[in-house]
Amino acid sequence: MLEFTIAGLALGSIYAIVASGLVVTYVSAGILNFAFGPMAYFLARFYYFLHTEQGMDAVSAFIVSVVIGGPALGVALYYILFQHIRRSSTLIKVVATVGLSVALPAASRLIFGDLAITVVPGLAPEPVAVYRVGGVAVNLNQVLMMAALVLLVVAGGVVLRFTQTGLVVRAVVDTEAMAQLVGVNTRRVAVGVWAFSTFLAGAAGVLVAPTVGLSSDQFILLVSAAFAAVVVARFTNLATAIGAGLLLGWGTTVIQNLLPPGSTWTTAVVASTPFVVMLSALLYYRLRGLGADENSGVGGALDRAIAVSDHGGVTSDTTSGRRSHGSRGPLFAAPVLVTLVVVALLPLVLPNYWIGLVANGICMAIVFLSFTLLTGQGGMVWLCQAALAGVGAVTTAQLVTVFAWPVLPALLVAGGVTAVFGVIIGLVTIRLGNLYIALVTLSFALLIQTMMFTREWIENHGAGIALARPDWIAEDAQFMYLALAVFCIASLVVLNLRRSTPGLALAAIRSSEAGARSISIGVVHAKLAVALLASAFAGFGGGMMALYAGSASPISYSAILGMVWMAVLVTMGVRSSIAALLAGLAFTVFPGIFSTYFDPSIGDVPTVLFGVGAILVARNPDGVAATHARQIGQIAARLRSRSDRTDAAPGPSTDTRSDSRPAVRHRDHDSRTKEQVAR
């Protein structure tokens, strides 16, 4: 047991360091940084590049990559992104940091190369020294993990409580306005906080890389597990977060010791333990009526009273004083009809390879409509749409392959199954607030990924469950027309919902939930209806994706990939149905273009662009599609106005009488006026 305790404390030390960085940024800036894991991966990959590939010694590489590079990355991200979203809505914060988590791993592969790295050195010299503690072997990398946590706790506590710097930081956290009145440069403090947080990310990444490997997915899963400690601490209590991180690491290792070794269930349970803890804590908060203070990090009551807050965002109908393009009924607008006609004509001009990509993109657009409903209409950020699509894919494959169901009834049942999941998630999360909603849905997605999608009858050695298309949609062009018809029907449902009474109620809820309750709008019922419909779309679309691919493969529905989906849709526009179609096509066609016509070394450029597009939601909440549609509309309006003025202007005339009469009347009027004045 001592051996597992020491190993658990080493892992718990990493959890505690990560949790510390997340709590610091949340308390000081009000942002729960979903990109902490990718930041750690980026800096750890930089360290590997310097140390292993360039031959730099470990200490020098650590100083350059983490001590210098970490704060530099934090400062750059602060000025590019974080300073602009501090007072934004929770939706904007979550979406922007998710976009950053998508862009950073892809950017690291572009900069440092996409190598399959199996052996990762840490800070300990090679060969790694091994010590005996009570008869238990402990290597130097584990010692460094625990020592780093002790140094963080001791040094951080001393700085915060007994130094002028700590006093200034605590003052800015309490009330930024009062700190400014006494001459504190609050911007400098904010920059310092983000620099320190990014340094912690880099240190954690370098320390944990020898254990989990140098993989962006593993780093994201590690940080997602550390979210459990942050949730237990309710995002604000640093000491509780550190203690919960240590207990989480220790408990995970002990559970692994108690379960039978070599079992797939053991692996699944161990991987799922942090997410079970996080979900349990969130359910406890739900029962107790406790939620996160989403105003944390923006000072006290005085700061919030005098600040100009940006509560708009991806769900606002009046962002920047403009009406959203999506609210005008996009399916009946001329640009939308043109887009649908162009897509329908593509099989006549494209080779079969590109028709297949278009068909797959339309299937993804059906899934993306669930984001349109949840985030665009309901104002909720769900991070489990990929998991729901995977459940729909597995259900469809089982019904068609095992029970010989027809395709369309199987797809409808798959949508019904995921709709049940959506209602359950909605009942648990709706009253918790957007931050907890994002975490609950992320936990659900990771639990589905680790507990369900790892079953052998689903995974099938990576091949998934086979799913053959029937003869009437065997050709990609035939399947594409079926997918396009389904997308049009689903878009009409979205449009009718938007224009219906429940849609107007949702618009009122997005504007002000408290105000909607004051006029007796059923907030819970309205959001549950959206959750049910959106989950059904995700399941149906996931089944269509599996039908196109010929199998329901779990790797196509990972939680991390679901974040990329959100980034793509937000880039195009989360409120417009046609933006969902463009996002689906972009997700499949752009990588196909890069893989066909460009060097493979820049194949990650589309992913970087998708992530950057989600980051830019802080500046452009409408998205690319809505912005361009509005610009085209403004140009057309100006042209119509100019044409109307031209038509109204009088032309030249050859009738001299018509020209002279107004002048005569004008002279007569002047003479009568003079006579009246004389009298």
NORFENFEN-V751095 format. One line per field, one symbol per residue. ss: DSSP state (~ for helix, > for strand, _ for the rest). A space follows every 50 residues. Layout:
ss->???
//
This chain:
ss->_~~~~~~~~~~~~~~~~~~~~~~~~~~~~______~~~~~~~~~~~~~~~ ~~~____~~~~~~~~~~~~~~~~~~~~~~~~~~~~__>_~~~~~~~~~~~ ~~~~~~~~~~~~_________________>>>>__>>>>~~~~~~~~~~~ ~~~~~~~~~~~~_~~~~~~~~~~~_~~~~~~____~~~~~~~~~~~~~~~ ~~~~~~~~~~~~___~~~~~~~~~~~~~~~~~_____~~~~~~~~~~~~~ ~~~~~~~~_____~~~~~~~~~~~~~~~~~~~~~~~~~____________ ~~~~~~___>________~~~___~~~~_~~~_~~~~~~~~~~~~~~~__ _~~~~~~~~~~~~~~~~~~~~~~~~~~_______~~~~~~~~~~~~~~~~ ~~____~~~~~~~~~~~~~~~~~~~~~~~____~~~~~~~~~~~~~~~~~ ~~___~~~~_____>>____~~~__~~~~~~~~~~~~~~~~~~~~~~~~_ ~~~~~~~~~~~_~~~~~~____~~~~~~~~~~~~~~~~~~~~~~~~~~~_ >>_~~~~_~~~~~~~~~~~~~~____~~~~~~~~~~~~~~~~~~~~~__~ ~~__~~~~~~~~~~~~~~____~~~~~~~~~~~~~~~~~~~~~~~~~~__ _____~~~~~~~~~~~~~~~~~~~~~~~_
//
